[in-house]
Amino acid sequence: MFAPTFADGQVSGFVDIVTDATDRVLAFERLERRMQAFTEIAAGMTVDQPVERTLRDVVTAVRRSVNAHGCSLVSWADDDRNGLAAYGDDRLPDGYVHGLRRAWAAMPRPDTSAAGLPRVAVLPGYRHDGLRNPRFALLHEYWQDGGWEDLAVAPLVVQGRCLGELHVYLPAGVRLSEDDEVFLTAVADQAAVAVQNAALFAAAEEHAALLERQRLSRDLHDSVSQALFSMTLHARTAQRHLAAVGVAADSAAGAATAKLSELAQGALAEMRALLFELRPGALAEEGLVAALQRQAAALTAREGLPIMVSGPADRPPLPAQAEEHLYRLVLEALHNTIKHAAARSAAVTLGVDRGELVVCVADDGIGFDPAVEPPGHLGRRTMRERADAIGGRLTVDTAPGAGCRITVRVPLTAG
């Protein structure tokens, strides 16, 4: 500010007052960033945007709006922590988000009631303490020189339930202001609503799909499946009649009847596998091993490739979603073997090793160079994504002429 001074009606001097507006400017800029963040997150929740993108927007917005080293978010869809997912901003190390998800998947299920939870909790020295805690062993390599010391946690709360946590990694000496805590609470609330909306929408879609699958399953069982079963009986009867009148099995009529019997049995095996796929809750009822044995029988009948499936007699403790992903992953691997491996046989084995379920799909085919992924072939990427989605680790052991072995290790559900 610049103003004159007067004496006896004449200008006698000037007053020059200089103020530092830096704090005010920075506060205004921070407010603008936060308003923009709220606008972007809210817009993402009102359009057809996947919840994954919305939650990634959340962690990016928080890191840009708070003086933090980085930000991550862990969410789950229900009290059983199905749909466990993790997200992080681009300041976090490569592989950190995957390690975070695996670490959470291996932990006991927390109490998801939001009663008594602080809206924002700041945990001093969290990195130092975490490096001595074996529960976080999967994250120790990222925490050795993390660039942060304290952790601020904002729970994702909606309708009295906690559906996840927002993590803000604070450098040494950095403290959250009251405005920061209000901002984190508001962002966490928006993230919680996004998670809940996605779960409700998925449940509605699943219910509609289940009703349609039930109808198809009934119709196919009552018509096509019964017709195929009748065909197998008639084919066997024809074979017995031909043998009774002295027609050789290797004659034209005998060979045609044998081929008809083989085709009918293969079609029936495929139909039973299809009915299994369509029947709601079939995988949950029969278990992963029985489901894979059923599919292997259908593939063997259709493709002529012997596929053996073996696993533990006791059903391994896995969430339903993990079983579903493993089931699809193994089928993807078997279909790749049939299409590309020129194998004479394949085997699927399931076993338990040091608290993990180990699933292996092996064949004696031509193998391939694992460093080369042909354009348009998404099988390996799809399998890795499925393994990542359940906190698993997938490895591919192969070489030209040496067959292929695909192994995935998944943490078993803690007590």
C-alpha positions in Angstrom: 0.0 0.0 0.0 1.2 3.5 -0.9 -0.3 6.7 0.7 0.7 10.3 1.1 0.9 12.2 4.5 -0.2 15.8 4.9 0.8 18.7 7.1 -1.0 22.1 6.9 -2.8 20.9 3.8 0.4 20.1 2.0 1.9 16.7 1.1 4.7 16.2 3.6 5.6 12.6 2.8 4.6 9.1 1.8 3.8 5.9 3.7 4.8 2.7 1.9 3.5 -0.5 3.6 4.6 -3.8 2.2 2.9 -7.1 3.2 3.8 -10.7 2.4 0.9 -12.3 0.6 2.6 -15.6 0.0 0.6 -17.6 2.6 -2.7 -16.1 1.4 -1.8 -16.9 -2.3 -0.7 -20.4 -1.5 -3.9 -21.0 0.6 -6.0 -19.8 -2.3 -4.2 -22.0 -4.8 -4.6 -25.0 -2.4 -8.3 -24.2 -2.1 -8.6 -24.1 -5.9 -6.8 -27.5 -6.3 -9.1 -29.0 -3.7 -12.3 -27.6 -5.3 -11.1 -29.0 -8.6 -10.4 -32.3 -7.0 -13.9 -32.5 -5.6 -15.4 -31.5 -8.9 -13.4 -34.2 -10.8 -14.2 -37.0 -8.3 -17.9 -36.0 -8.2 -18.1 -36.0 -12.0 -16.5 -39.4 -12.2 -19.3 -40.8 -9.9 -22.1 -39.4 -12.1 -20.9 -40.8 -15.4 -20.3 -44.3 -16.6 -16.8 -44.5 -15.1 -15.3 -47.6 -13.5 -14.8 -47.3 -9.8 -11.1 -48.2 -10.3 -10.6 -44.9 -12.2 -12.5 -42.9 -9.6 -10.3 -44.3 -6.7 -7.2 -43.6 -8.7 -8.4 -40.0 -9.2 -8.9 -39.8 -5.4 -5.3 -40.8 -4.5 -3.9 -38.5 -7.2 -6.1 -35.6 -5.9 -5.0 -36.1 -2.3 -1.3 -36.2 -3.1 -1.6 -33.0 -5.1 -3.6 -31.2 -2.5 -1.7 -32.2 0.7 2.0 -31.8 1.5 2.6 -35.6 1.3 5.2 -37.9 -0.1 2.5 -40.1 -1.6 -1.0 -41.5 -1.2 -2.6 -45.0 -1.4 -6.1 -46.4 -0.9 -7.3 -49.9 0.0 -10.9 -50.8 -0.5 -13.2 -53.9 -0.3 -16.8 -54.5 -1.3 -18.3 -56.2 1.8 -17.6 -57.4 5.3 -15.8 -60.5 4.0 -13.3 -58.1 2.1 -14.3 -59.5 -1.3 -13.3 -57.3 -4.1 -10.1 -56.2 -2.1 -8.3 -53.7 -4.3 -5.4 -51.2 -3.8 -4.5 -48.0 -5.6 -1.6 -45.6 -5.4 -0.4 -42.3 -7.0 2.5 -42.1 -9.3 5.0 -41.0 -6.6 4.9 -44.5 -5.0 7.6 -47.0 -6.1 6.9 -49.5 -8.8 5.3 -52.6 -7.4 4.3 -50.9 -4.2 0.5 -51.2 -4.9 0.8 -54.9 -5.7 2.7 -55.5 -2.4 0.1 -53.5 -0.5 -2.7 -55.5 -1.8 -0.9 -58.8 -1.1 -0.1 -57.7 2.4 -3.7 -56.8 3.1 -5.0 -60.0 1.5 -2.9 -62.0 4.0 -4.1 -60.1 7.1 -7.0 -61.2 9.3 -10.3 -59.6 8.4 -10.8 -56.4 10.5 -14.0 -55.3 12.2 -15.7 -53.3 9.4 -18.0 -51.4 11.9 -17.2 -47.7 11.7 -18.2 -47.2 15.4 -15.5 -45.4 17.3 -13.2 -44.9 14.3 -11.5 -41.5 14.1 -12.1 -39.7 10.9 -8.4 -39.1 10.5 -5.7 -40.8 12.6 -2.1 -39.7 12.4 0.4 -42.5 13.3 3.8 -41.0 14.1 6.8 -43.2 13.3 4.7 -45.6 11.3 7.4 -46.5 8.8 10.0 -47.1 11.5 7.7 -49.4 13.5 6.4 -51.1 10.3 9.9 -52.2 9.3 10.0 -54.3 12.5 6.6 -55.8 12.1 6.5 -59.1 10.1 2.9 -58.4 9.1 4.3 -55.8 6.6 7.1 -58.0 5.3 5.8 -57.6 1.8 6.3 -53.9 2.0 9.7 -53.7 3.8 11.7 -53.4 0.6 9.7 -50.3 -0.3 9.9 -48.8 3.2 13.7 -49.0 3.6 14.2 -45.5 2.2 10.6 -44.4 1.8 11.0 -40.6 2.1 8.3 -40.5 4.7 7.9 -41.2 8.4 4.3 -40.8 9.6 1.1 -42.1 8.2 -2.3 -40.4 8.2 -5.3 -42.8 7.8 -8.8 -41.8 6.9 -11.3 -44.7 6.9 -13.8 -45.0 4.0 -17.1 -44.9 6.0 -20.6 -45.1 4.6 -23.8 -46.0 6.5 -21.8 -47.0 9.6 -19.5 -49.4 7.7 -15.9 -49.1 6.9 -15.1 -50.1 3.3 -11.5 -49.3 3.1 -8.7 -46.9 4.1 -7.1 -43.8 2.6 -3.3 -43.6 3.4 -1.3 -40.4 3.3 2.5 -40.8 3.7 3.9 -37.7 5.5 7.6 -36.7 5.4 9.3 -36.1 8.7 8.2 -32.9 10.4 5.1 -32.4 8.2 1.9 -32.0 10.2 -1.7 -31.9 8.9 -3.7 -28.8 9.5 -7.3 -28.8 10.5 -8.2 -27.9 6.9 -6.1 -30.9 5.7 -8.1 -33.3 8.0 -11.4 -31.9 6.8 -10.3 -32.3 3.2 -9.2 -35.9 3.8 -12.4 -36.8 5.5 -14.5 -35.4 2.7 -12.5 -37.2 0.0 -12.6 -40.4 2.0 -16.4 -40.1 2.2 -16.6 -39.7 -1.6 -14.4 -42.7 -2.1 -16.6 -44.7 0.3 -19.7 -43.8 -1.7 -18.0 -44.8 -4.9 -17.1 -48.2 -3.5 -20.6 -48.8 -2.2 -22.3 -47.7 -5.4 -20.0 -50.0 -7.4 -20.9 -52.9 -5.1 -24.6 -52.2 -5.3 -24.5 -51.9 -9.1 -22.5 -55.1 -9.4 -24.9 -56.9 -7.1 -27.9 -55.8 -9.3 -26.2 -56.9 -12.5 -25.2 -60.2 -10.9 -28.7 -60.9 -9.7 -30.1 -60.3 -13.2 -27.5 -62.5 -14.7 -28.2 -65.3 -12.1 -31.9 -65.3 -13.0 -31.1 -65.7 -16.7 -28.5 -68.4 -16.0 -31.0 -70.3 -13.9 -33.6 -70.2 -16.7 -31.0 -71.3 -19.4 -29.8 -74.1 -17.1 -33.3 -75.5 -16.6 -34.1 -75.3 -20.3 -30.9 -77.0 -21.4 -31.2 -79.7 -18.8 -34.8 -80.5 -19.7 -34.2 -80.6 -23.4 -30.7 -80.8 -24.9 -29.1 -82.6 -22.0 -31.8 -85.3 -22.0 -31.6 -85.7 -25.8 -27.9 -86.2 -25.6 -28.2 -88.8 -22.9 -30.8 -90.6 -25.0 -28.3 -90.5 -28.0 -25.6 -92.2 -25.9 -28.0 -95.0 -24.9 -29.2 -95.6 -28.4 -25.6 -95.6 -29.7 -24.6 -98.2 -27.2 -27.7 -100.3 -28.0 -26.8 -100.1 -31.7 -23.3 -101.3 -31.0 -24.6 -104.3 -29.0 -27.0 -105.2 -31.8 -24.3 -105.0 -34.4 -22.0 -107.2 -32.3 -24.9 -109.7 -31.8 -25.4 -110.2 -35.6 -21.7 -110.6 -36.2 -20.9 -107.1 -37.6 -17.2 -106.4 -36.9 -16.3 -103.4 -34.9 -13.9 -102.2 -37.6 -16.5 -102.5 -40.4 -18.0 -99.3 -41.8 -21.2 -99.7 -39.8 -19.3 -100.6 -36.6 -16.9 -97.6 -37.0 -19.7 -95.2 -37.7 -21.6 -96.4 -34.7 -18.5 -96.1 -32.5 -17.9 -92.6 -33.8 -21.5 -91.6 -33.1 -21.2 -93.0 -29.5 -18.0 -91.1 -29.0 -19.5 -87.8 -30.3 -22.6 -88.2 -28.1 -20.5 -88.9 -25.0 -18.3 -85.9 -25.7 -21.3 -83.6 -26.3 -22.9 -84.8 -23.1 -19.7 -84.1 -21.1 -19.6 -80.6 -22.6 -23.2 -80.0 -21.8 -22.7 -81.1 -18.2 -19.7 -78.6 -18.0 -21.9 -75.9 -19.5 -24.7 -76.6 -17.0 -22.1 -76.4 -14.2 -21.1 -73.0 -15.5 -24.7 -71.8 -15.7 -25.8 -73.1 -12.4 -25.5 -70.3 -9.8 -23.3 -71.2 -6.9 -22.0 -74.4 -8.6 -18.4 -73.5 -8.0 -19.1 -72.6 -4.3 -21.0 -75.9 -3.9 -18.6 -78.3 -5.5 -15.2 -76.6 -4.9 -12.4 -75.7 -7.2 -10.9 -79.1 -7.7 -14.3 -80.7 -8.6 -15.1 -77.9 -11.0 -11.8 -78.2 -12.8 -12.2 -82.0 -13.0 -15.5 -81.5 -14.7 -14.1 -79.0 -17.2 -11.1 -81.2 -17.9 -13.4 -84.2 -18.7 -15.3 -82.0 -21.2 -12.1 -80.7 -22.8 -10.7 -84.2 -23.1 -13.8 -85.5 -24.7 -13.9 -82.6 -27.2 -10.2 -82.1 -28.0 -8.8 -85.6 -27.4 -6.1 -84.2 -25.1 -5.8 -86.2 -21.9 -6.0 -83.7 -18.9 -5.5 -84.9 -15.4 -6.6 -82.8 -12.4 -5.5 -83.6 -8.9 -5.8 -81.7 -5.6 -6.2 -81.9 -1.8 -9.2 -83.8 -0.5 -10.0 -81.0 2.0 -11.1 -77.8 0.3 -8.5 -75.0 0.8 -9.9 -71.9 2.6 -10.3 -69.3 -0.1 -12.7 -66.5 -0.7 -15.3 -67.2 -3.4 -13.8 -64.5 -5.6 -10.4 -66.1 -5.4 -11.8 -69.5 -6.4 -13.6 -67.9 -9.4 -10.4 -66.2 -10.6 -8.3 -69.4 -10.2 -11.0 -71.4 -12.0 -10.9 -68.9 -15.0 -7.2 -68.7 -14.9 -6.7 -72.5 -15.2 -9.3 -72.7 -18.0 -7.4 -69.9 -19.9 -4.1 -71.8 -19.5 -5.7 -75.1 -20.7 -7.3 -73.4 -23.8 -3.9 -71.8 -24.6 -2.4 -75.3 -24.4 -5.0 -76.7 -26.7 -4.7 -73.9 -29.3 -0.9 -73.4 -29.3 1.1 -76.1 -27.6 0.6 -79.2 -29.8 0.8 -81.2 -26.5 0.1 -84.9 -26.0 -1.1 -84.4 -22.4 -1.6 -81.8 -19.7 -2.0 -81.8 -15.9 -3.5 -79.5 -13.3 -2.3 -79.9 -9.8 -3.4 -78.0 -6.6 -1.5 -78.2 -3.3 -0.8 -76.2 -0.1 2.6 -74.9 0.7 3.5 -72.6 3.6 0.1 -70.9 3.9 -0.4 -70.6 0.1 -2.5 -72.5 -2.4 -0.2 -73.5 -5.3 -1.9 -74.2 -8.6 0.1 -75.5 -11.5 -0.9 -76.1 -15.1 1.7 -78.1 -17.1 1.9 -79.6 -20.6 4.5 -81.5 -22.7 4.0 -79.3 -25.8 6.3 -77.3 -28.0 6.8 -74.5 -25.4 7.7 -70.9 -26.5 10.0 -68.0 -25.8 8.6 -66.3 -22.6 10.3 -63.0 -23.6 8.1 -62.7 -26.7 4.4 -62.0 -26.5 2.8 -62.1 -30.0 0.6 -59.2 -30.8 -3.1 -59.9 -30.2 -2.3 -62.7 -27.7 -3.7 -61.6 -24.4 -3.7 -64.9 -22.5 -0.7 -64.3 -20.3 -1.7 -60.8 -19.5 -5.2 -61.9 -18.6 -3.8 -64.6 -16.3 -1.5 -62.2 -14.6 -4.4 -59.7 -14.0 -6.4 -62.5 -12.5 -3.5 -63.5 -10.2 -2.9 -59.9 -9.2 -6.7 -59.4 -8.5 -6.5 -62.0 -5.7 -3.0 -61.1 -4.4 -1.3 -64.0 -6.1 2.0 -64.5 -7.9 2.1 -66.0 -11.4 5.2 -67.5 -13.0 5.6 -69.0 -16.4 8.4 -71.6 -16.9 8.9 -72.5 -20.6 11.3 -72.6 -23.5 11.1 -73.7 -27.1 10.7 -77.5 -27.2 10.5 -77.8 -23.4 6.8 -77.7 -22.7 5.2 -75.1 -20.4 4.5 -74.8 -16.7 2.3 -72.0 -15.3 2.2 -71.7 -11.5 0.2 -69.3 -9.4 0.6 -69.0 -5.6 -2.3 -67.4 -3.7 -2.3 -66.7 0.1 -4.9 -68.8 1.9 -7.5 -67.0 4.0 -6.3 -66.2 7.5 -8.3 -67.5 10.4 
